[in-house]
């Protein structure tokens, strides 16, 4: 039986609230098993907006949204039972328009890779995670901060163990595995949509599924995902904890919105997992997996390559 008390998991995210909408139940699951779990948040979400109509007019939210988001993040981390670290870069915002406006000076997405990655490498060397979670090369969706988060996560995974790289950021440490989160995978939405319709219930995903089917000549199958699921973590017992963490981000998450449109009970019955793609591994493992730490058999013998 795996002794999770000797294992460490680091999830690298772009903004406060990303950790609660992507892999939150997985993190709560491993924290409950005894693993040390940490969330690293690359930016403070300074250029975000109030996305919950119920918070419009709130004095704190209107006057100091970044400050309030820090308190929301602390509440979410407490709900999940995880540690948290701010990396300290400034939110890049999501540019809109045609043509797109330039990104703001000094923002996270415009940082040179080595400058953006250095504090993450330092955190990896300090926390010594066996497994890292982050986004794929599209950022999960193409927000500039999510794409940059992918870049720094990959850099940290590949170079934190190199004693010649990033001098003065601590003793080298080589993580064993890196995963891409698949929180918004098409297969899950289709499964939930079909289950709801089979029960005669209105599906909140109907419009999204229709758009997917229109993109397919036969109108039956979703487009091939960018990455296939390799690893399913059964964590339905933590869906209510995930929802509590989401609710902590009061300015960002509408309690009547899509995240809460399907009950945790229905989700647990239809899709009781969170899905990941194993992107990099330095240990032997067999796919498909049901444990992010599969192959990490000895916490003391993590390779230093």
Backbone torsions as a table, in degrees:
resi	resn	phi	psi	omega
1	UNK	NA	135.5	-177.5
2	UNK	-68.9	133.1	174.0
3	UNK	-92.3	93.3	-175.5
4	UNK	-70.4	-15.6	-179.7
5	UNK	-65.8	-15.4	179.2
6	UNK	-98.0	4.7	-173.3
7	UNK	-115.1	154.4	-175.3
8	UNK	-136.5	138.2	-177.2
9	UNK	-126.0	129.7	179.0
10	UNK	-119.9	123.3	175.5
11	UNK	-108.1	123.8	-176.3
12	UNK	-106.6	118.5	-175.5
13	UNK	-124.8	165.2	-175.2
14	UNK	-86.1	-46.4	-172.4
15	UNK	-134.2	156.4	170.0
16	UNK	-63.8	129.2	-176.8
17	UNK	109.4	-24.4	177.8
18	UNK	-60.8	-36.9	-178.1
19	UNK	-65.6	-26.2	-177.6
20	UNK	-87.1	-21.7	178.7
21	UNK	-98.4	-5.1	-176.1
22	UNK	-138.8	99.9	174.7
23	UNK	81.9	15.0	-176.1
24	UNK	-65.2	-43.4	-179.0
25	UNK	-65.5	-34.8	176.3
26	UNK	-62.1	-46.7	-179.7
27	UNK	-62.8	-43.1	178.2
28	UNK	-63.1	-37.5	178.6
29	UNK	-60.6	-49.2	-178.2
30	UNK	-71.8	-33.5	175.8
31	UNK	-63.1	-39.7	178.4
32	UNK	-65.7	-32.8	178.5
33	UNK	-74.3	-11.4	176.6
34	UNK	111.0	-4.5	177.7
35	UNK	-70.1	152.2	169.5
36	UNK	-82.8	128.8	-177.3
37	UNK	-126.7	130.2	178.9
38	UNK	-129.1	140.9	170.8
39	UNK	-105.5	130.3	171.6
40	UNK	-108.4	125.4	-179.6
41	UNK	-110.8	116.9	-170.2
42	UNK	-71.5	-34.2	-179.7
43	UNK	-127.4	168.8	178.8
44	UNK	-92.4	3.4	-177.8
45	UNK	67.4	30.3	-173.1
46	UNK	-63.9	-27.9	-177.0
47	UNK	-100.7	16.2	175.5
48	UNK	-74.3	173.3	178.3
49	UNK	-124.1	168.2	172.9
50	UNK	-77.1	114.8	-174.9
51	UNK	-104.8	-3.0	177.1
52	UNK	-109.4	113.4	-175.6
53	UNK	-57.9	-28.2	-179.3
54	UNK	-67.3	-17.9	-179.6
55	UNK	-96.2	-5.2	178.1
56	UNK	-64.9	132.2	-177.0
57	UNK	90.9	-9.6	176.0
58	UNK	-64.6	127.5	-172.8
59	UNK	-60.9	-46.8	-178.5
60	UNK	-63.8	-45.5	-178.4
61	UNK	-63.5	-39.2	-178.3
62	UNK	-71.4	-36.1	-174.4
63	UNK	-91.7	-30.7	-175.7
64	UNK	-148.6	68.0	-179.7
65	UNK	-60.6	-44.6	178.8
66	UNK	-59.3	-40.4	178.9
67	UNK	-63.6	-42.6	179.1
68	UNK	-65.7	-36.9	-179.8
69	UNK	-65.7	-28.7	175.4
70	UNK	-66.1	-39.9	177.3
71	UNK	-67.9	-38.3	176.9
72	UNK	-62.0	-41.3	179.8
73	UNK	-63.9	-41.5	178.6
74	UNK	-62.1	-40.1	179.2
75	UNK	-67.1	-39.2	179.2
76	UNK	-65.5	-44.0	178.9
77	UNK	-61.0	-40.2	178.3
78	UNK	-64.4	-41.7	178.9
79	UNK	-61.2	-39.5	-177.6
80	UNK	-80.8	-17.9	-177.6
81	UNK	75.6	34.5	-176.5
82	UNK	-120.4	162.7	172.4
83	UNK	-84.4	162.3	-177.7
84	UNK	-143.7	146.1	176.5
85	UNK	-140.7	129.1	171.1
86	UNK	-82.2	130.9	177.3
87	UNK	-82.8	-34.7	167.6
88	UNK	107.8	8.1	177.9
89	UNK	-87.5	165.8	-177.0
90	UNK	-96.2	132.2	177.9
91	UNK	-50.0	137.7	-179.3
92	UNK	-88.7	-14.7	-173.5
93	UNK	74.4	167.0	177.9
94	UNK	-110.0	103.6	-176.0
95	UNK	-65.7	140.5	179.5
96	UNK	-134.0	151.5	178.6
97	UNK	121.4	171.1	179.4
98	UNK	-139.1	106.1	3.1
99	UNK	-75.1	160.9	178.4
100	UNK	-67.1	139.3	176.3
101	UNK	-71.8	159.2	177.4
102	UNK	-66.8	153.3	175.6
103	UNK	-71.0	151.3	-177.4
104	UNK	-68.3	143.4	-178.9
105	UNK	-55.1	137.3	173.5
106	UNK	81.7	0.2	-175.4
107	UNK	-74.5	166.4	-175.9
108	UNK	-57.0	-44.8	-174.8
109	UNK	-65.7	-21.2	-178.7
110	UNK	-94.2	-1.9	-179.1
111	UNK	-70.4	139.4	170.9
112	UNK	-56.6	147.6	-172.6
113	UNK	-56.1	-45.6	-176.3
114	UNK	-65.1	-34.8	178.1
115	UNK	-69.6	-41.6	-179.1
116	UNK	-69.3	-35.0	-174.8
117	UNK	-84.2	-22.9	-172.4
118	UNK	-54.8	-48.7	-179.5
119	UNK	-68.3	-25.5	177.1
120	UNK	-74.3	-40.7	174.0
121	UNK	-58.7	-43.8	179.2
122	UNK	-60.6	-41.5	178.8
123	UNK	-65.6	-41.8	177.8
124	UNK	-60.4	-41.8	-179.4
125	UNK	-69.6	-28.0	178.8
126	UNK	-82.2	-48.0	-175.1
127	UNK	-80.7	-28.7	176.4
128	UNK	59.1	57.5	-179.6
129	UNK	-73.0	146.6	172.2
130	UNK	-85.4	-29.7	-178.0
131	UNK	-131.3	139.0	175.1
132	UNK	-118.8	136.0	173.5
133	UNK	-113.1	137.5	172.9
134	UNK	-161.4	-154.3	-174.2
135	UNK	-106.1	163.3	175.0
136	UNK	-78.5	-176.6	-173.7
137	UNK	-66.5	-14.7	175.1
138	UNK	-93.3	2.4	-179.8
139	UNK	74.4	13.7	-172.1
140	UNK	82.2	-45.5	164.1
141	UNK	-150.9	153.4	-163.4
142	UNK	-79.1	56.7	168.6
143	UNK	-81.6	135.1	-176.7
144	UNK	-57.6	-34.0	178.7
145	UNK	-71.3	-33.3	177.9
146	UNK	-69.1	-40.0	178.0
147	UNK	-65.1	-42.3	177.5
148	UNK	-66.0	-34.5	176.7
149	UNK	-62.6	-42.0	173.7
150	UNK	-57.1	-46.0	-177.6
151	UNK	-59.5	-46.3	-176.4
152	UNK	-73.3	-32.7	177.3
153	UNK	-64.4	-43.6	178.3
154	UNK	-64.3	-42.9	179.5
155	UNK	-61.8	-43.4	-179.4
156	UNK	-65.9	-42.8	179.2
157	UNK	-61.8	-43.0	-173.3
158	UNK	-79.5	-26.6	-169.2
159	UNK	-122.6	-6.4	-179.9
160	UNK	-64.1	-23.5	178.8
161	UNK	-89.2	-1.4	-178.3
162	UNK	-90.7	113.8	-177.5
163	UNK	-66.1	-15.8	178.6
164	UNK	-87.0	-14.7	-176.4
165	UNK	-95.4	144.0	175.3
166	UNK	49.3	60.8	178.1
167	UNK	-60.5	151.8	178.5
168	UNK	69.1	21.4	173.2
169	UNK	-115.4	19.6	173.9
170	UNK	111.3	174.0	-179.9
171	UNK	-70.0	133.6	-177.2
172	UNK	-57.0	145.3	175.3
173	UNK	-146.0	131.6	-178.3
174	UNK	-107.9	110.7	174.9
175	UNK	-65.0	155.3	-176.9
176	UNK	-88.2	-34.8	-172.9
177	UNK	-145.4	150.9	174.3
178	UNK	-133.5	133.0	-178.6
179	UNK	-121.2	148.0	167.1
180	UNK	-95.2	133.1	175.7
181	UNK	-74.9	140.9	178.1
182	UNK	-123.4	47.7	-176.0
183	UNK	-59.8	-33.4	-175.0
184	UNK	-107.8	34.1	-178.5
185	UNK	-67.0	141.9	-175.2
186	UNK	-61.9	-37.4	-176.8
187	UNK	-58.9	-39.8	-179.7
188	UNK	-65.6	-45.0	179.9
189	UNK	-60.8	-40.9	-179.1
190	UNK	-66.7	-41.9	179.7
191	UNK	-61.9	-44.5	178.8
192	UNK	-66.0	-42.4	179.2
193	UNK	-59.2	-49.0	-177.5
194	UNK	-67.2	-37.0	178.9
195	UNK	-65.5	-40.9	179.2
196	UNK	-66.4	-45.2	180.0
197	UNK	-64.5	-36.2	178.7
198	UNK	-63.7	-25.7	179.2
199	UNK	-93.5	5.2	-179.4
200	UNK	73.7	22.3	-178.9
201	UNK	-103.1	152.8	178.0
202	UNK	-74.3	131.1	-179.2
203	UNK	-93.8	128.6	175.9
204	UNK	-73.1	-8.6	-177.3
205	UNK	-100.1	5.2	-172.8
206	UNK	-57.7	-44.9	-178.3
207	UNK	-65.5	-41.2	179.6
208	UNK	-65.6	-42.7	-179.8
209	UNK	-66.0	-39.0	178.1
210	UNK	-60.8	-40.9	178.9
211	UNK	-65.1	-38.1	177.9
212	UNK	-64.4	-43.9	-178.2
213	UNK	-67.4	-33.8	177.6
214	UNK	-65.6	-27.6	-179.6
215	UNK	-79.4	-9.7	-179.8
216	UNK	-106.8	129.2	-177.0
217	UNK	-56.2	-33.7	-178.9
218	UNK	-88.5	-16.1	179.5
219	UNK	71.6	19.7	-176.2
220	UNK	-120.6	-35.8	-173.0
221	UNK	-111.4	145.8	175.7
222	UNK	-72.2	157.9	174.8
223	UNK	-63.3	153.3	179.1
224	UNK	-61.2	131.3	178.7
225	UNK	-68.7	158.9	178.5
226	UNK	-62.0	-38.8	178.0
227	UNK	-135.9	143.0	178.3
228	UNK	-84.9	151.0	174.4
229	UNK	-70.8	129.6	174.7
230	UNK	-111.0	-20.3	-167.3
231	UNK	-141.3	122.9	177.7
232	UNK	-116.0	122.7	178.7
233	UNK	-103.7	114.0	-179.7
234	UNK	-76.5	113.6	-172.3
235	UNK	-145.0	27.7	-178.3
236	UNK	-59.2	-28.2	179.1
237	UNK	-65.7	-10.9	178.7
238	UNK	-109.5	9.1	-179.0
239	UNK	-64.6	-36.2	178.6
240	UNK	-69.8	-32.3	175.2
241	UNK	-67.1	-43.9	175.4
242	UNK	-56.0	-44.8	-179.0
243	UNK	-65.9	-34.1	176.2
244	UNK	-65.9	-39.7	177.4
245	UNK	-65.0	-43.3	176.8
246	UNK	-58.8	-43.8	-178.5
247	UNK	-65.1	-22.4	177.8
248	UNK	-64.9	-28.1	-179.9
249	UNK	-87.2	69.9	-170.7
250	UNK	-63.1	-31.2	-177.9
251	UNK	-79.9	-17.7	-171.8
252	UNK	-109.0	-23.3	-172.2
253	UNK	-120.1	118.6	178.5
254	UNK	-77.9	119.1	-179.1
255	UNK	-64.0	-12.3	177.3
256	UNK	-106.8	9.9	-174.8
257	UNK	-89.9	-167.6	-171.1
258	UNK	-63.4	-33.5	-178.3
259	UNK	-61.0	-28.9	-176.4
260	UNK	-112.0	15.2	-175.1
261	UNK	-74.3	-22.6	177.8
262	UNK	-119.9	131.6	-175.4
263	UNK	-62.1	153.4	176.8
264	UNK	-61.1	-32.8	-179.6
265	UNK	-65.9	-43.7	178.8
266	UNK	-66.8	-42.9	177.4
267	UNK	-60.3	-40.2	-179.8
268	UNK	-63.9	-34.6	179.9
269	UNK	-75.3	-40.2	-172.5
270	UNK	-88.9	-41.4	-174.1
271	UNK	-145.2	78.9	-172.1
272	UNK	-82.9	21.8	-175.8
273	UNK	-122.0	165.9	158.6
274	UNK	-117.1	142.8	-166.1
275	UNK	-110.9	143.4	-177.8
276	UNK	-141.9	157.1	171.0
277	UNK	-112.3	123.5	174.2
278	UNK	-73.3	108.7	-175.9
279	UNK	-90.8	-38.1	-178.3
280	UNK	-144.0	142.5	175.7
281	UNK	-149.1	137.8	175.0
282	UNK	-107.7	5.1	178.6
283	UNK	-123.2	157.9	178.6
284	UNK	-74.9	133.2	176.8
285	UNK	-151.4	159.3	179.4
286	UNK	-113.8	132.4	179.6
287	UNK	-99.5	145.3	-0.7
288	UNK	-75.6	159.8	-178.3
289	UNK	-111.3	159.7	172.5
290	UNK	-126.1	10.9	-178.4
291	UNK	-148.2	125.8	178.7
292	UNK	-62.3	-25.8	-177.9
293	UNK	-94.3	11.0	178.2
294	UNK	-56.6	128.5	-178.7
295	UNK	92.2	-17.1	177.9
296	UNK	-90.6	86.9	-169.4
297	UNK	-91.6	-22.8	-175.3
298	UNK	-140.3	108.7	-176.8
299	UNK	-59.3	-27.3	-176.7
300	UNK	-83.1	-9.9	-174.1
301	UNK	-114.3	22.9	177.9
302	UNK	-56.8	129.7	-175.1
303	UNK	-65.0	149.1	177.0
304	UNK	-117.0	81.2	-177.8
305	UNK	-98.5	NA	NA
